[in-house]
Amino acid sequence: MSSIRLGLIPVILFLFIAACGDEPSEVGIGLVDAQTGRTTTEVLPVASVQSDGPADITGGTLAGGASGFLLGRVNDPEVGVIARDAFVDFAPPSTPGQNVGQVVQSVELRFPVSYALGDTLSTLSLQIHAMTDEWPAAGRRADTTLTTGALVVEVDVPVTSDTLRISLPAEWVSANAQRLLSTDMQTLFNGFRLHTTAGNAVIGSSLFGSRLQVLLGSGERIDFPLSRFLTVVDRSVPGATDPLPDNVLLDTGLSSLSLQFPIPDTVSVHRAELRVDMSLPPQTDASSFARPTFSSLALRAVTEDGSSSLTVETVVVDINGRAIFRSSLITDIIQQASLGASNFDRFEFYIPVSSTSVGHHRLRRDADGTPRLLLTYTPVN
C-alpha cells in the first residue's frame, strides 16, 4: 500500500470539545477485496502520528501574514510551558517630519489586548528592549532568532487590561525623540522586543489599534501605527521548546504533527474525506484560567522537502468538535499517491493566521475519535 502523511501545524486558542459519534455515512461500511474489482468504501484510521515540520508563519505586516502578536508565558497543565516573545515596529505618521524640533513630553506604547490564555488574575512582568538593527517580519516563523538591543524599561501589567500601556522612561525619550519625529524615522528607529520575565499567561494584540503615541509639549498627540510584528518562542524559559504530546496541534509554536494513512495501491479514487475529532476540555483548570476557543482549521498539501505547498481547504470545527475536509483536491492528491505519481508527501493541518493565538487542539486518539480517512475507490485491473 502507498501512504501519505498528514501534518498538523501549530498553532494558538484552546478547543477541547467532545467529539460526536460516527455519522450515518460511516455506519455499516464493509471492506471489499480489492481483487474483485468492486467499488469499496473504507474507513482508514491513522497509522502513526509524529512531530513534523516548522510552525506556521507568525510574522505580519500591513501587506499580510499573521494578524497580531503574542507575548507572555504560561504553564498549561495540558501541554506544559508555552513562552513567547514579541517584536514590534512602527510606521511614521501620515505627515512624517512635520514636527521635527518640537519638544516631546512623553512616549507611550499602546496595544489593545484581544486575547488571553492562562491565569487572568496574574500579572506579567515585561522587559522592553530596543532593536538596534533592521529585522524581518514577513514570512517569518516562531523559530526565528533576532539580535536584541539594550533594556529600555521593566513594567508589570495585569493580564485583564483592555489596553497594554507602557510608558517609556524620560532618558529614552530624550535620546530618541528627534529620531521619531525625523523624516528618516523608519531608517533610524527599529522598534522593540517585548519579553516576559514572570507571570502565568500569554496575551495577544492585533495589528489594528496598536501604536506608539508621542505627546508633544504643545499638547498634540501623534500616533505611529504598528507596521510589523513577529511572535517567537522564548528559548530562555526551561521547557518552552520541548516537544508537545503527539496528539496536540499548537499554533504559533514549533510543533506540527504528521499523520500517516495506508492508501491502497493502483486504485481509482472516487471520494476522499478527512475527519478529525477533538478531545474533551480539561477538568483541572482553575476558575480564573482562561482558554479562548477558535472555530476553524485549514489544510494544505506539502512536498517532501517542505519547499512547496498547496492550500486545500479551510473548514469550521462544528459544535461537537469535529472538522471534516471534503475538497476535491484531497481526492486528486490521494489519487496521485495511489498511482505513485504525487508531488506531495503529506497534508498539514493548521490554524489560519487570522487566528493569532497559542491555543491548541487535542486530537482524540480512541477507537471512535482517531483521525481517519473515508475513502471510496475501485481497483484498477
C-alpha positions in Angstrom: 0.0 0.0 0.0 1.1 3.6 -0.6 1.0 6.1 2.2 0.5 9.8 2.6 1.3 11.8 5.7 -1.0 14.4 7.1 0.8 17.0 9.2 -0.9 19.1 12.0 0.6 22.7 12.1 0.6 24.6 15.4 -0.9 26.9 16.3 -2.6 29.1 19.0 -6.6 29.1 21.4 -7.6 26.1 23.3 -10.5 23.9 21.9 -11.3 20.8 23.8 -14.8 19.7 22.7 -16.4 16.3 22.9 -16.5 14.6 19.5 -19.7 13.3 18.2 -20.2 9.7 17.1 -19.8 8.4 13.6 -22.2 9.9 11.0 -24.7 7.7 9.2 -22.4 7.6 6.2 -19.9 5.6 8.2 -22.3 3.1 9.7 -22.3 -0.4 8.2 -19.4 0.2 5.8 -17.8 -3.1 4.8 -14.4 -3.7 3.3 -14.4 -5.4 -0.2 -11.5 -7.4 -1.5 -9.6 -5.1 -3.9 -9.1 -8.0 -6.3 -12.9 -8.3 -7.0 -12.9 -5.0 -8.9 -15.9 -3.8 -6.9 -16.1 -0.2 -5.6 -15.1 -0.1 -1.9 -15.8 2.4 0.8 -13.2 2.1 3.6 -12.5 4.0 6.8 -8.8 4.2 7.2 -7.7 5.1 10.8 -4.4 6.9 11.2 -1.4 4.6 11.3 1.0 6.9 13.0 1.3 10.4 14.5 4.6 12.1 14.9 6.2 15.6 15.1 6.8 17.1 11.7 8.0 20.4 10.3 8.1 24.0 11.5 5.4 26.2 12.8 3.0 28.4 10.8 4.1 31.9 9.9 3.9 34.3 12.9 5.3 37.4 11.3 2.9 40.1 10.0 2.9 43.4 8.2 0.3 45.7 6.6 0.7 43.6 3.5 -0.2 40.3 5.1 0.8 37.4 7.4 -0.3 36.9 11.0 -3.0 39.3 12.2 -1.4 40.1 15.6 1.4 39.2 18.1 1.7 37.3 21.4 3.8 37.7 24.5 4.0 36.0 27.9 4.5 32.6 29.5 2.0 30.1 30.8 2.4 26.7 32.5 -0.5 24.9 30.9 -1.3 21.6 32.7 -2.4 20.0 29.4 0.7 20.7 27.3 3.4 22.2 29.5 5.2 25.5 29.3 4.4 27.9 26.5 6.5 31.1 26.3 6.5 33.7 23.6 8.3 37.0 22.9 7.0 39.7 20.6 8.9 42.0 18.3 7.2 45.2 17.1 8.0 48.2 14.9 6.0 51.3 13.9 5.4 53.4 10.8 5.7 57.2 10.7 2.5 59.3 10.9 0.8 60.5 7.8 3.0 63.6 7.6 6.5 62.4 8.7 8.9 65.2 9.7 6.2 67.8 10.2 7.1 68.1 13.9 10.9 68.0 13.7 12.5 70.0 16.5 9.4 70.2 18.7 9.6 69.2 22.4 8.5 65.7 23.2 6.9 65.4 26.6 6.3 61.6 26.7 6.2 58.4 24.6 3.9 55.5 25.3 3.3 52.1 23.7 -0.4 51.1 23.4 -1.6 47.6 22.5 -5.2 46.7 22.7 -5.4 43.2 24.4 -7.6 40.9 22.3 -6.5 37.5 23.6 -5.5 35.9 26.9 -4.6 32.4 27.8 -3.9 31.4 31.4 -4.5 32.8 34.8 -6.5 36.0 34.4 -5.7 37.0 38.0 -2.0 37.1 37.4 0.4 39.9 36.4 3.0 39.8 33.7 6.4 41.3 34.3 7.7 42.7 31.0 11.1 43.9 29.7 11.1 46.2 26.7 14.4 46.1 24.7 15.4 48.4 21.9 16.0 46.8 18.5 19.2 48.3 17.1 19.2 46.6 13.7 16.8 46.2 10.9 14.8 42.9 11.2 12.4 40.9 9.0 8.8 40.0 9.8 7.2 38.9 6.5 7.2 35.1 6.1 9.0 34.5 9.4 8.1 31.8 11.9 8.2 31.2 15.6 11.7 29.7 15.5 13.3 32.9 14.1 16.2 34.3 16.1 16.8 38.1 16.3 19.5 40.2 18.0 18.2 42.3 20.9 19.4 45.7 22.0 19.6 47.4 25.4 16.9 47.2 28.1 14.7 50.3 27.9 12.2 49.7 30.8 10.7 47.0 33.0 6.9 47.1 33.9 4.3 44.9 35.5 0.9 44.7 33.7 -2.3 42.9 34.7 -3.5 40.2 32.3 -7.0 41.5 32.3 -6.1 45.0 31.0 -8.1 46.1 28.0 -5.1 48.0 26.7 -1.5 47.3 27.4 0.1 50.7 28.1 3.8 51.1 28.5 5.3 54.5 29.3 8.9 54.8 28.1 11.4 56.4 30.5 12.4 60.1 30.3 16.0 59.3 29.4 14.9 57.1 26.5 12.5 59.8 25.3 15.2 62.5 25.5 17.7 60.3 23.5 15.2 59.2 20.8 12.6 61.9 20.4 14.0 63.5 17.3 14.6 60.2 15.7 10.8 59.5 16.0 10.0 63.0 14.6 12.5 62.8 11.8 11.6 62.2 8.1 14.0 59.3 8.3 12.2 57.7 11.2 11.8 54.3 9.6 15.6 54.1 9.0 16.7 55.4 12.4 14.2 53.5 14.5 13.8 49.7 14.6 11.2 49.0 17.3 11.2 46.9 20.4 11.4 43.4 21.8 8.7 42.6 24.4 10.0 39.9 26.8 8.2 38.4 29.8 10.2 37.5 32.9 7.4 36.4 35.2 3.7 35.6 35.1 1.3 32.8 34.1 -0.5 33.9 31.0 0.0 34.7 27.3 -1.7 37.8 25.9 -2.1 39.0 22.4 -2.8 42.1 20.4 -3.9 42.8 16.9 -2.3 44.8 14.1 -5.1 47.4 14.1 -5.2 49.7 17.0 -1.7 49.1 18.2 0.5 52.1 18.2 3.3 54.2 19.6 2.0 57.5 20.8 4.0 60.7 21.2 2.8 63.6 23.3 4.3 66.9 22.3 4.9 69.8 24.7 2.2 71.7 22.8 -0.3 69.0 23.9 -0.7 67.5 20.5 -0.6 63.7 20.3 1.0 61.9 17.3 0.2 58.2 16.6 2.8 55.9 15.0 0.8 52.8 13.8 2.1 49.3 14.2 3.7 48.3 10.9 5.3 44.9 11.5 5.5 42.3 14.3 6.7 38.8 15.0 6.0 36.2 17.6 8.8 33.8 18.6 9.4 31.1 21.1 11.2 32.4 24.2 14.1 30.0 24.4 15.2 31.4 27.8 12.4 29.6 29.6 13.2 25.9 30.5 10.9 23.5 28.8 9.4 26.0 26.4 10.7 24.3 23.3 10.2 20.7 24.5 8.1 18.6 22.1 4.4 18.6 22.8 2.3 15.4 23.2 1.9 13.6 19.9 -1.8 14.4 19.6 -1.7 18.2 20.2 -2.0 20.8 17.4 -0.4 24.0 18.6 -0.4 27.3 16.6 2.4 30.0 16.7 4.8 27.5 18.1 7.4 25.0 16.9 5.2 21.9 16.8 3.4 20.2 14.0 2.1 16.6 13.6 2.2 14.3 10.6 -0.4 11.7 10.1 0.1 8.6 8.0 -2.7 6.6 6.4 -2.4 3.4 4.4 -3.5 4.3 0.8 -4.4 1.3 -1.5 -2.1 0.9 -4.5 -3.3 1.4 -8.0 -6.9 2.3 -7.5 -9.4 4.8 -8.9 -10.3 7.1 -6.1 -13.9 8.4 -6.2 -14.1 10.2 -2.9 -11.7 11.1 -0.1 -12.8 12.8 3.1 -10.6 13.5 6.1 -12.2 13.7 9.6 -10.6 14.9 12.8 -12.2 14.9 16.3 -11.1 16.9 19.3 -10.9 15.7 22.9 -12.8 16.8 26.0 -11.9 20.0 27.8 -9.5 19.5 30.7 -11.2 19.2 34.1 -8.3 20.5 36.2 -8.4 24.3 35.3 -8.9 26.8 38.0 -11.9 29.1 37.6 -9.5 32.0 36.7 -7.7 30.0 33.9 -8.9 31.3 30.6 -9.0 29.1 27.4 -10.2 31.0 24.4 -11.6 28.9 21.6 -11.4 29.1 17.9 -13.6 27.6 15.2 -11.6 26.9 12.1 -8.9 24.6 10.8 -7.1 24.7 7.5 -5.5 22.0 5.4 -2.7 22.2 2.9 -0.6 19.7 0.9 3.2 19.9 1.3 6.1 18.4 -0.7 8.6 16.1 1.0 11.3 18.9 1.4 8.7 21.4 2.5 9.6 23.8 -0.2 6.2 23.9 -1.9 2.7 23.7 -0.6 -0.9 23.9 -1.9 -3.7 25.3 0.2 -6.5 22.8 0.1 -9.4 24.0 2.3 -10.4 25.8 5.5 -13.4 24.4 7.4 -15.4 25.2 10.5 -15.0 23.0 13.6 -18.6 22.0 14.5 -20.2 22.2 17.9 -19.3 18.6 18.6 -15.6 19.2 17.9 -15.4 17.6 14.5 -13.6 19.0 11.5 -14.4 17.5 8.1 -12.4 18.2 4.9 -14.1 17.3 1.7 -12.3 19.3 -1.0 -11.9 17.6 -4.4 -8.2 18.4 -4.1 -7.9 15.8 -1.4 -9.3 13.2 -3.8 -6.9 14.3 -6.5 -3.8 14.2 -4.3 -4.6 10.8 -2.9 -5.4 9.5 -6.4 -1.9 10.5 -7.5 -0.4 9.0 -4.3 -2.1 5.7 -5.1 -0.5 5.7 -8.6 2.9 6.7 -7.2 2.8 10.0 -9.0 2.1 12.6 -6.3 4.3 15.6 -5.9 3.1 16.0 -2.3 4.4 14.0 0.6 1.8 15.0 3.3 -1.1 17.1 4.3 -0.7 19.7 7.1 -3.5 20.9 9.3 -3.0 24.4 10.7 -4.9 27.2 12.4 -5.3 30.1 9.8 -3.1 33.1 10.5 -6.2 35.2 11.2 -6.5 33.3 14.5 -3.3 34.6 16.2 -3.1 32.7 19.5 -1.3 30.0 21.3 -4.2 27.7 21.7 -4.3 24.1 20.8 -6.5 21.3 19.6 -6.0 17.9 21.3 -7.0 15.1 18.9 -9.0 12.2 20.2 -7.0 9.0 19.9 -9.6 6.4 20.9 -11.1 3.9 18.5 -14.0 6.2 17.5 -12.3 9.5 17.6 -8.9 8.8 16.0 -8.2 10.9 12.8 -9.5 8.9 9.9 -9.8 9.0 6.1 -13.0 8.0 4.5 -12.1 6.6 1.1 -14.2 5.3 -1.8 -12.3 3.6 -4.6 -12.3 1.0 -7.3 -9.3 -1.3 -8.0 -7.7 -0.7 -11.4 -7.1 -4.1 -13.1 
